[in-house]
């Protein structure tokens, strides 16, 4: 999230398999940071919704959940690539 309260999104990594391996640690940290940011936003929405009595999520909530799933899939892919090349 930026200083003015808007959401900031890290773009998906688009490197080759070789560069993914070379940048594995860096990308892994980027993914972890973005997931933590999105998780914080999700929790804040749930807390605000509970206070306001809303029971449904909004479009951004669903988008954030989908982005978390994409990041986790990318992390699994990186882990598999890295572990195969490390063997």
N, C-alpha and C positions, 0 to 999 in steps of 0.2 A: 504494500500500500504506500502511496506517495504521501508527502507532507500535507497536501491539501485534502487528503482523505479519499482520493480516487484509487481504483485498483490498478496495479501495475502487473503486467504479465511478461514473463520471460519467454522468448520465442523458442520453439522446439529446436533441438540440436540437429543440424543437417550435414554432418561430416561423414567421411568415408569410414569404413570399418577400421582401417589403420589409424585414422585420426581419432576415432572414438576410443581406441585402446590407449593411444598416447595421452589423450585428455581425460581419461577415465576418472581420475580422482577429482579433477576440477568439475566435470559435468555432474558427477555424483553429488558433490556439494551444492551445485546449482539446483539440482532436482530436490535435494533435501530442503534447501532454503525456500524454494517455491512452494513445496508441499506444506511446510510449516506456516508460511504466509497465508496460503489458501485455507488451511485448517483453522487458523486464528480468525479469518473472516467468516468461516462457516459457524464457528462457535459464537462469534459476536452476533451473527444473524439470528441464531437459535435463541440466544439470550434476549435479544431485542424482541423477537417474536413472542417469547414467553411473557415478557413484561407487557407487551401490547395485546396479548390474547390471540395472536394469529396462529393458525395451525398449518397453513400451507406455506411452502417455500416460494421463492420468487424465481424468475428466469436466471438471475445471476447465481443463485444457490445451485441450481441444476448445472449451469455452466461450470461453476467451480468444482462440483463433484465430478463432472466429466473430465475436466482438466487434471484432477488428482488421479483419476483412473489412467489417463494417458501417460502421466509422469511415472506412475508405478509400473506400467507396461514397459516404458522406455528403460527404467531402472533394471527391470528383470532382464531385458534384452542386453543391456550393457554388462550385467553380471554374467550372463551366459557367454557372451562374446569374450569377456575378460578371462573367465575361468577356463574356457576352451583353449585360448591362446597361452594361458599360463601353464597348462599341462604339458 
